């Protein structure tokens, strides 16, 4: 096999929580008198919670916000988000994703998560995906979010695999940059295919198995 391990981004690849993020950020933005649209939300894909708040605050024209207040806002947003995530179930993962993961594991690939989200473990639990992955590298383990390669390098470290033996599956351009910076090839899906920078472009998730197995 060309690759020994497959490292998956979570949101936008395996599950879709964009609407929950958007509604949580919008509620906070409304409180601060900031216009926040779904197009604005697209800029937050693949970046950390702290960086997301800074992007939203670009449109803020009120009194200066202290670092302590920013932390309060981040906690408030996350509480709103986590409350909405409690509605997720195993039905939020498509049969296509589950079957493809099963086939990849049966073919001998080691499967891991590489996500900047600090809610990764909770989402995996809610969606009944925890057992599908050998290791999880997430936002609770890193200090630098994508496009920094830290989360993917941590996944390779947890797997005890060389980065060059790992393939990343990503839906965000920042994730493609991070994977390449980690010395890993990338299979892009969704909006990440637009840049043409990935090593493989997937029309649908199940194409990943065909790419790997020929």
C-alpha contacts under 8 A as a table, 3 or more apart, distances in Angstrom:
res1	aa1	res2	aa2	distance
1	X	4	X	6.67
2	X	165	X	7.14
2	X	212	X	7.85
3	X	6	X	7.46
3	X	109	X	7.65
3	X	164	X	7.87
3	X	165	X	4.73
3	X	166	X	5.55
3	X	167	X	6.44
4	X	108	X	7.79
4	X	109	X	5.51
4	X	110	X	6.27
4	X	161	X	7.75
4	X	165	X	5.43
4	X	166	X	6.10
5	X	109	X	5.32
5	X	110	X	4.42
5	X	111	X	5.78
5	X	112	X	7.39
5	X	161	X	7.65
5	X	165	X	6.52
5	X	166	X	4.78
5	X	167	X	6.38
6	X	109	X	6.76
6	X	110	X	6.19
6	X	111	X	5.07
6	X	112	X	6.21
6	X	166	X	5.66
6	X	167	X	4.87
6	X	168	X	5.84
6	X	169	X	7.31
7	X	111	X	6.08
7	X	112	X	4.67
7	X	113	X	5.31
7	X	114	X	5.87
7	X	152	X	7.40
7	X	155	X	7.34
7	X	166	X	6.86
7	X	167	X	6.08
7	X	168	X	4.69
7	X	169	X	6.25
8	X	13	X	7.27
8	X	14	X	7.78
8	X	111	X	7.68
8	X	112	X	6.17
8	X	113	X	4.81
8	X	114	X	5.66
8	X	115	X	7.62
8	X	168	X	5.82
8	X	169	X	4.88
8	X	170	X	6.68
9	X	12	X	7.65
9	X	13	X	6.12
9	X	14	X	7.46
9	X	113	X	5.97
9	X	114	X	5.12
9	X	115	X	5.08
9	X	168	X	7.55
9	X	169	X	6.14
9	X	170	X	5.49
9	X	171	X	7.57
9	X	175	X	7.97
10	X	13	X	5.51
10	X	14	X	5.30
10	X	15	X	6.28
10	X	113	X	6.78
10	X	114	X	7.23
10	X	115	X	5.82
10	X	120	X	7.49
11	X	14	X	6.15
11	X	15	X	5.18
11	X	16	X	5.31
11	X	17	X	6.18
11	X	18	X	7.53
11	X	115	X	7.90
12	X	15	X	5.70
12	X	16	X	4.98
12	X	17	X	7.40
12	X	18	X	7.61
12	X	170	X	7.98
12	X	171	X	5.94
12	X	190	X	7.71
13	X	16	X	7.32
13	X	169	X	7.40
13	X	170	X	6.52
13	X	171	X	6.09
13	X	189	X	7.23
13	X	205	X	7.79
14	X	93	X	6.76
14	X	97	X	6.58
15	X	92	X	6.61
15	X	93	X	5.89
16	X	19	X	7.74
16	X	92	X	7.79
17	X	20	X	5.31
17	X	21	X	6.39
17	X	85	X	7.98
18	X	21	X	5.12
18	X	22	X	5.99
19	X	22	X	5.03
19	X	23	X	6.12
20	X	23	X	5.30
20	X	24	X	6.16
20	X	81	X	6.01
20	X	84	X	6.37
20	X	85	X	7.22
21	X	24	X	5.22
21	X	25	X	6.07
21	X	81	X	6.18
22	X	25	X	5.25
22	X	26	X	5.89
22	X	38	X	6.91
22	X	41	X	6.11
23	X	26	X	5.02
23	X	27	X	6.11
23	X	81	X	7.99
24	X	27	X	5.26
24	X	28	X	6.53
24	X	77	X	5.64
24	X	78	X	7.59
24	X	80	X	5.63
24	X	81	X	5.48
25	X	28	X	5.16
25	X	29	X	6.03
25	X	36	X	7.99
25	X	77	X	6.24
26	X	29	X	4.87
26	X	30	X	5.91
26	X	36	X	5.88
26	X	37	X	7.68
27	X	30	X	5.21
27	X	31	X	6.37
28	X	31	X	5.09
28	X	32	X	6.47
28	X	73	X	7.41
28	X	76	X	7.83
28	X	77	X	6.47
29	X	32	X	5.07
29	X	33	X	6.12
29	X	34	X	4.92
29	X	35	X	6.71
29	X	36	X	6.35
29	X	56	X	7.37
30	X	33	X	4.97
30	X	34	X	5.69
30	X	35	X	6.95
30	X	36	X	7.68
31	X	34	X	7.61
32	X	60	X	7.48
33	X	60	X	7.48
34	X	56	X	7.71
34	X	57	X	7.74
34	X	59	X	6.15
34	X	60	X	5.95
35	X	59	X	7.38
36	X	40	X	6.01
36	X	41	X	7.39
36	X	56	X	7.45
37	X	40	X	5.08
37	X	41	X	6.36
38	X	41	X	4.80
38	X	42	X	6.44
39	X	42	X	5.19
39	X	43	X	7.22
40	X	43	X	5.57
40	X	44	X	7.42
40	X	56	X	7.85
41	X	44	X	5.39
41	X	45	X	7.33
42	X	45	X	5.64
43	X	55	X	7.99
44	X	47	X	5.67
44	X	48	X	7.93
44	X	52	X	5.45
44	X	55	X	7.70
45	X	172	X	6.34
45	X	174	X	7.97
46	X	116	X	7.21
46	X	146	X	6.26
46	X	147	X	7.83
46	X	172	X	5.85
46	X	173	X	7.77
46	X	174	X	5.91
46	X	175	X	6.41
47	X	51	X	6.31
47	X	52	X	6.47
47	X	116	X	7.32
47	X	145	X	6.20
47	X	146	X	5.89
47	X	147	X	7.62
47	X	174	X	7.47
48	X	51	X	5.21
48	X	52	X	6.06
48	X	116	X	6.44
48	X	117	X	7.31
48	X	145	X	5.65
48	X	146	X	7.53
49	X	52	X	5.01
49	X	53	X	6.37
49	X	74	X	7.16
50	X	53	X	5.30
50	X	54	X	6.50
50	X	74	X	7.23
51	X	54	X	5.04
51	X	55	X	6.30
52	X	55	X	5.13
52	X	56	X	6.33
53	X	56	X	5.07
53	X	57	X	6.11
53	X	74	X	7.41
54	X	57	X	5.04
54	X	58	X	6.54
55	X	58	X	5.41
56	X	59	X	6.33
56	X	60	X	7.54
57	X	60	X	4.81
65	X	69	X	6.13
65	X	70	X	6.63
66	X	69	X	5.15
66	X	70	X	6.29
67	X	70	X	5.00
67	X	71	X	6.37
68	X	71	X	5.18
68	X	72	X	6.51
69	X	72	X	4.97
69	X	73	X	6.29
70	X	73	X	5.04
70	X	74	X	6.16
71	X	74	X	5.05
71	X	75	X	6.18
72	X	75	X	5.14
72	X	76	X	6.12
73	X	76	X	4.95
73	X	77	X	6.11
74	X	77	X	5.15
74	X	78	X	6.14
75	X	78	X	5.08
75	X	79	X	6.12
76	X	79	X	5.20
76	X	80	X	6.40
77	X	80	X	5.24
77	X	81	X	6.17
78	X	81	X	4.88
78	X	82	X	5.94
79	X	82	X	5.20
79	X	83	X	6.10
80	X	83	X	5.28
80	X	84	X	6.47
81	X	84	X	5.24
81	X	85	X	6.26
82	X	85	X	4.88
82	X	86	X	6.51
82	X	119	X	7.76
83	X	86	X	5.46
83	X	87	X	7.77
84	X	87	X	5.79
84	X	88	X	7.87
85	X	88	X	5.42
85	X	123	X	7.13
85	X	126	X	7.88
86	X	126	X	7.11
88	X	91	X	7.72
88	X	92	X	6.33
88	X	123	X	7.74
88	X	126	X	5.81
88	X	127	X	6.30
89	X	92	X	5.69
89	X	126	X	5.28
89	X	127	X	4.70
89	X	128	X	7.18
90	X	93	X	5.80
90	X	126	X	6.73
90	X	127	X	4.07
90	X	128	X	5.23
90	X	129	X	7.75
91	X	94	X	6.91
91	X	127	X	7.13
92	X	127	X	6.39
93	X	97	X	6.66
93	X	98	X	7.13
93	X	127	X	6.58
94	X	97	X	5.32
94	X	98	X	6.49
95	X	98	X	5.04
95	X	99	X	5.91
96	X	99	X	5.33
96	X	100	X	6.05
96	X	205	X	7.07
96	X	206	X	6.28
97	X	100	X	5.23
97	X	101	X	6.14
97	X	205	X	6.51
97	X	206	X	6.95
98	X	101	X	5.26
98	X	102	X	6.20
99	X	102	X	5.04
99	X	103	X	6.19
100	X	103	X	5.09
100	X	104	X	6.14
100	X	205	X	7.60
100	X	206	X	5.65
100	X	208	X	7.83
100	X	209	X	6.65
101	X	104	X	5.13
101	X	105	X	6.18
101	X	132	X	7.27
102	X	105	X	5.23
102	X	106	X	6.17
102	X	132	X	7.87
103	X	106	X	5.06
103	X	107	X	6.10
103	X	209	X	7.51
104	X	107	X	5.02
104	X	108	X	6.59
104	X	109	X	5.67
104	X	209	X	6.59
105	X	108	X	5.24
105	X	109	X	5.17
105	X	110	X	6.49
105	X	111	X	7.07
106	X	109	X	7.39
110	X	133	X	7.80
110	X	134	X	6.82
111	X	132	X	7.40
111	X	133	X	5.09
111	X	134	X	5.77
111	X	135	X	7.32
112	X	133	X	5.10
112	X	134	X	5.70
112	X	135	X	5.01
112	X	136	X	5.70
112	X	137	X	7.57
112	X	155	X	6.77
113	X	133	X	6.90
113	X	135	X	6.57
113	X	136	X	4.69
113	X	137	X	5.72
113	X	138	X	7.38
113	X	155	X	7.12
114	X	136	X	6.50
114	X	137	X	4.91
114	X	138	X	5.84
114	X	151	X	5.68
114	X	152	X	5.53
114	X	155	X	6.22
115	X	120	X	7.01
115	X	137	X	6.40
115	X	138	X	4.72
115	X	139	X	6.51
115	X	151	X	6.71
116	X	138	X	5.13
116	X	139	X	4.28
116	X	142	X	7.91
116	X	145	X	5.82
116	X	146	X	7.02
116	X	151	X	6.79
117	X	120	X	5.53
117	X	138	X	5.89
117	X	139	X	4.82
117	X	140	X	7.75
118	X	121	X	7.77
118	X	138	X	6.17
118	X	139	X	4.37
118	X	140	X	5.27
119	X	122	X	5.38
119	X	123	X	6.22
119	X	139	X	7.80
120	X	123	X	5.20
120	X	124	X	6.14
120	X	138	X	6.44
120	X	139	X	7.80
121	X	124	X	5.19
121	X	125	X	6.16
121	X	130	X	7.47
121	X	136	X	7.97
122	X	125	X	5.09
122	X	126	X	6.14
123	X	126	X	5.09
123	X	127	X	6.06
124	X	127	X	5.19
124	X	128	X	5.91
124	X	129	X	4.87
124	X	130	X	5.07
125	X	128	X	5.10
125	X	129	X	6.22
125	X	130	X	5.63
126	X	129	X	7.85
128	X	131	X	7.62
129	X	132	X	5.42
129	X	133	X	7.59
130	X	133	X	6.26
131	X	134	X	7.45
133	X	136	X	7.04
134	X	159	X	7.87
135	X	155	X	7.03
135	X	158	X	6.62
135	X	159	X	6.85
136	X	155	X	6.74
137	X	141	X	6.65
137	X	151	X	6.01
137	X	152	X	7.31
137	X	154	X	6.17
137	X	155	X	5.12
137	X	158	X	7.88
138	X	141	X	5.74
138	X	142	X	7.00
138	X	151	X	6.42
139	X	142	X	5.51
139	X	143	X	7.71
139	X	145	X	7.50
139	X	151	X	7.56
141	X	151	X	7.76
142	X	145	X	7.17
142	X	150	X	6.60
142	X	151	X	6.30
143	X	150	X	7.97
144	X	148	X	6.09
144	X	150	X	6.45
144	X	151	X	7.90
145	X	148	X	5.60
145	X	149	X	7.66
145	X	150	X	7.11
145	X	151	X	7.10
146	X	149	X	6.27
146	X	150	X	7.64
146	X	151	X	7.55
146	X	174	X	5.70
146	X	175	X	5.86
146	X	177	X	7.79
146	X	178	X	5.62
147	X	174	X	4.60
147	X	175	X	5.81
147	X	176	X	7.71
147	X	177	X	5.53
147	X	178	X	4.36
148	X	151	X	7.74
148	X	177	X	7.77
148	X	178	X	5.12
148	X	181	X	7.34
149	X	152	X	5.59
149	X	153	X	6.16
149	X	177	X	7.92
149	X	178	X	4.29
149	X	179	X	5.99
149	X	180	X	7.88
149	X	181	X	5.70
149	X	182	X	5.07
150	X	153	X	5.10
150	X	154	X	6.00
150	X	178	X	7.86
150	X	182	X	7.59
151	X	154	X	5.13
151	X	155	X	6.35
152	X	155	X	5.00
152	X	156	X	6.35
152	X	178	X	7.57
152	X	179	X	6.60
152	X	182	X	6.70
153	X	156	X	5.10
153	X	157	X	6.12
153	X	163	X	6.84
153	X	182	X	6.10
154	X	157	X	4.92
154	X	158	X	6.13
155	X	158	X	5.11
155	X	159	X	6.23
156	X	159	X	5.03
156	X	160	X	5.90
156	X	161	X	5.19
156	X	162	X	6.41
156	X	163	X	5.91
156	X	166	X	7.28
157	X	160	X	4.86
157	X	161	X	6.40
157	X	162	X	7.84
158	X	161	X	7.89
161	X	165	X	6.65
161	X	166	X	7.43
162	X	165	X	5.39
162	X	166	X	7.04
163	X	166	X	5.28
163	X	182	X	6.61
163	X	183	X	5.80
163	X	184	X	5.59
164	X	167	X	7.90
164	X	183	X	5.79
164	X	184	X	5.23
164	X	185	X	7.44
165	X	184	X	7.35
166	X	184	X	5.82
166	X	185	X	7.05
167	X	184	X	5.86
167	X	185	X	5.10
167	X	186	X	5.64
167	X	187	X	7.14
168	X	179	X	6.42
168	X	184	X	6.79
168	X	185	X	6.28
168	X	186	X	4.73
168	X	187	X	6.12
169	X	186	X	5.83
169	X	187	X	4.81
169	X	188	X	5.88
169	X	189	X	7.35
170	X	173	X	7.86
170	X	175	X	5.87
170	X	176	X	6.41
170	X	186	X	7.04
170	X	187	X	6.42
170	X	188	X	5.08
170	X	189	X	6.16
170	X	192	X	6.87
171	X	175	X	7.22
171	X	176	X	7.99
171	X	188	X	5.70
171	X	189	X	4.92
171	X	190	X	5.31
171	X	191	X	5.83
171	X	192	X	4.71
171	X	193	X	7.59
172	X	175	X	5.19
172	X	176	X	6.59
172	X	188	X	7.93
172	X	190	X	7.91
172	X	191	X	6.37
172	X	192	X	4.80
173	X	176	X	5.04
173	X	177	X	6.38
173	X	191	X	7.62
173	X	192	X	5.01
173	X	195	X	7.38
174	X	177	X	5.14
174	X	178	X	6.18
175	X	178	X	4.90
175	X	179	X	6.06
176	X	179	X	5.22
176	X	180	X	6.29
176	X	186	X	6.32
176	X	188	X	7.40
176	X	192	X	7.31
176	X	197	X	7.45
176	X	198	X	6.51
177	X	180	X	5.36
177	X	181	X	6.13
178	X	181	X	5.04
178	X	182	X	6.24
179	X	182	X	5.01
179	X	183	X	6.51
179	X	184	X	5.26
179	X	185	X	6.69
179	X	186	X	6.50
180	X	183	X	5.02
180	X	184	X	5.19
180	X	185	X	6.23
180	X	186	X	7.23
181	X	184	X	7.36
185	X	198	X	7.46
185	X	199	X	6.03
186	X	198	X	5.31
186	X	199	X	5.33
186	X	200	X	6.43
187	X	198	X	5.97
187	X	199	X	5.96
187	X	200	X	4.52
187	X	201	X	5.68
187	X	202	X	6.73
187	X	208	X	7.64
188	X	192	X	5.36
188	X	193	X	5.32
188	X	198	X	5.79
188	X	199	X	7.72
188	X	200	X	6.13
188	X	201	X	4.89
188	X	202	X	5.96
189	X	192	X	5.73
189	X	193	X	5.72
189	X	201	X	6.12
189	X	202	X	5.05
189	X	203	X	6.57
189	X	204	X	7.02
189	X	205	X	7.35
190	X	193	X	6.03
190	X	202	X	7.78
190	X	203	X	7.54
191	X	194	X	5.73
192	X	195	X	6.37
192	X	196	X	7.91
192	X	198	X	7.82
193	X	196	X	5.66
193	X	197	X	7.55
193	X	198	X	6.96
193	X	201	X	5.66
193	X	202	X	7.57
195	X	198	X	7.73
196	X	201	X	7.86
198	X	201	X	6.51
200	X	211	X	7.89
202	X	205	X	6.60
202	X	207	X	5.88
202	X	208	X	6.73
203	X	207	X	6.85
204	X	207	X	5.63
204	X	208	X	7.87
205	X	208	X	5.89
206	X	209	X	5.93
206	X	210	X	7.39
207	X	210	X	5.18
207	X	211	X	6.22
208	X	211	X	5.10
208	X	212	X	6.29
209	X	212	X	5.21
209	X	213	X	5.92
209	X	214	X	7.95
210	X	213	X	5.16
210	X	214	X	5.22
211	X	214	X	5.43
